[in-house]
Structures are given as structure tokens and as C-alpha cells.
Amino acid sequence: MSDILTLEHVQKSFGTKHVLQDLSFSIPRGSIFGFVGENGAGKTTTMRLILGLGKADAGTILVNGDKVRFGETKTNRITGYLPDVPAFYDYMTPAEYLRLCADIAAVPNANEKIDQMLQLVGLKNDKHRIHGFSRGMRQRLGIAQALLNDPQLLICDEPTSALDPAGRAEFLDLLYSLKDKVTVLFSTHILSDVERISDWVGILHDGRVQACDTLANLHASYGHRQVVMTFATTAEAQKCAELFQGTQHEEAVTLTYHGEYAPMMKSTLQKLLAANLTPVSLRKADPTLDQIFMEVIKK
Ligand SMILES: Nc1ncnc2c1ncn2[C@@H]1O[C@H](COP(=O)(O)OP(=O)(O)OP(=O)(O)O)[C@@H](O)[C@H]1O
């Protein structure tokens, strides 16, 4: 089976508010899946349903082929969870805290495992207590805790939103380093984080996953692919803009294209040579995930 998680026609309302209207998507095993949506789109609600912490009004959720049932924790044996604001006993050292979690979850070879996890997330096994930890260190301790039971699926709810840029970069590198060990589902509204480490993306909007694909396929299906050329003179830029029906701004010309870059650029360069036009710079400008996101949610 290639999908670690499948949601089919999941619905969830709070009173009259239909948060999840018809949610269907799957997460391929081994991927780093970026679950994106605006604030209030329903990302946390979805994660709580996957963990059996909330009750869906309709639909099916399968983790590793097993049905998730509200209040039952069977599927959580293979799931690790990092909540948006992880809570710890601040008076403990990280090793003491992990020891407590390992005891509760009956993790075998706990001492060895705790050392491994602390090393993995870059925390020291020393006397420092959690209350002095930065947010980034807390997130990393949260990952160590979530990985204690060797999960197959790691779920992280907005793990980077409270971190500064350096802490975010560090945390994303850590998530990326887990790629061969565990499938990662992480929610965020920071699209550059998704571009940085995800290979799959699901875009949640209006209670549905509106697009779910590899990042590469989303780039191929949405947005305008563009090439920006600059010339030494505006006269040359104007000639180029006329030749390719591009958009000119002073010495720069933007060309929009469809399909593959290489064949398009070969024929563009041939036409430029034939017209005796020599760009002084040439830049491929593919759409960002922000642009793709805006296009998907406006559909
Ligand atoms: N227990 C609840 N009772 C009532 N409304 C709720 C409850 N939980 C969530 N909601 C509402 O459901 C909607 C989706 O919330 P959710 O926290 O899932 O969104 P989110 O995508 O995680 O947003 P954020 O990025 O702000 O965390 C919000 O409008 C929220 O107010």
C-alpha cells in the first residue's frame, strides 16, 4: 500500500459552521506533505480528526489502512503528533520529560531511545531544565517526543509559525532530515516553508482540498511560467517584445510560456539571433507557491 493516510469525504461542522465540507486526500508513504490553508481553514480540525481526538460528522479516515475511530487510539500507535503549542513540564530536563513519555507509552530500551532522540534533534542530555528553552528548542523537544514510539506518520501542526527565521530554517532542516524515517504531514500558512522541504502539497480552502499533488506537478499545472530578459537599450527591448508578444518595461521584457522550458528557450534564442537581438541578462521566473495558492483558491 503506497498511501499512509487517506481521507474520504470527511465532513465536520461546529454548530452551523461547516468547517470541512467534503475533504478527500491521500498522503503517499515517504513524502513530506505540506498541508496549507489560510487561518481558520480547518487544518487543526483535520489533524484532530486524524488523531481520533475529534468526531467527524461523515466520511472515512484510514491510517495505514486502519480506520480511525473517535476516542480510540489504535491508529495512534503508528502516529506521532506535535501540537501547535506543545506543553511540557518545565521543571524537568528534556531527558526526564522524554523518560516520562517513554514510560507512559511503554517504549522498549527507553534510555537508549532517549539518547538517540536527543541527539537527532540536537538537544543535550544535561541538567538544563525546559523552562529556559527557546521556542525552537521546545519544538525540537516536541519532535523528539513525537518520534519516541517510532511512528510511521508524523503530524505537526503549524510547527514553524512561532519561530524566528533562523529557528524556522533549523526546524525545517530537522523535518527534512526525517524524510527516510517517517512520512511527515505538517500544516502551515507559510508557503515558503512548504517550498523549502515538501514534495507533496495539499491546499485546503472552503472545506475541501482544492489541489493535492507533487510540488513539481502543481508548478506544471498552475501559474504562469515566465522568462525575463533585459537588453542594453529600450529600443531592443521593444523589438523583442513585439517579436514575442511579451510585456516590456523599460529595458526588460517578460515572456509567458507554456510547456517545457528547454525547447521554448532554444527556439526563442534562435529567433533572437535571427533578429540580431542580444539580451544582457536572462532569468527563468517560475511561479511561486504563493501565486499557485492564490490561483487555486480563486478557482
Ligand atoms: N471546538 C470548536 N468549536 C467551535 N468552532 C471551532 C472549534 N474548533 C475549531 N473551530 C472553528 O473551526 C474553524 C477552523 O479552525 P481550525 O483551528 O481547524 O483552523 P486552522 O486552519 O487550523 O487555522 P489556524 O491556522 O488559525 O490554526 C475556525 O473558524 C474555528 O473557529
The ligand as an ORCA input file, in Angstrom:
! r2SCAN-3c Opt
* xyz 0 1
  N     -14.248     23.307     19.159
  C     -14.662     24.251     18.296
  N     -15.846     24.845     18.443
  C     -16.281     25.779     17.587
  N     -15.596     26.182     16.500
  C     -14.405     25.626     16.295
  C     -13.869     24.629     17.176
  N     -12.661     24.234     16.694
  C     -12.436     24.972     15.574
  N     -13.472     25.792     15.330
  C     -13.604     26.706     14.186
  O     -13.326     25.977     13.003
  C     -12.608     26.768     12.084
  C     -11.345     26.035     11.672
  O     -10.452     26.025     12.771
  P      -9.030     25.327     12.711
  O      -8.349     25.613     14.020
  O      -9.176     23.914     12.311
  O      -8.336     26.134     11.536
  P      -6.814     26.196     11.112
  O      -6.756     26.032      9.640
  O      -6.001     25.249     11.931
  O      -6.459     27.691     11.470
  P      -5.204     28.357     12.186
  O      -4.158     28.470     11.129
  O      -5.741     29.694     12.591
  O      -4.819     27.491     13.337
  C     -12.345     28.107     12.754
  O     -13.304     29.016     12.298
  C     -12.556     27.802     14.227
  O     -13.028     28.931     14.888
*
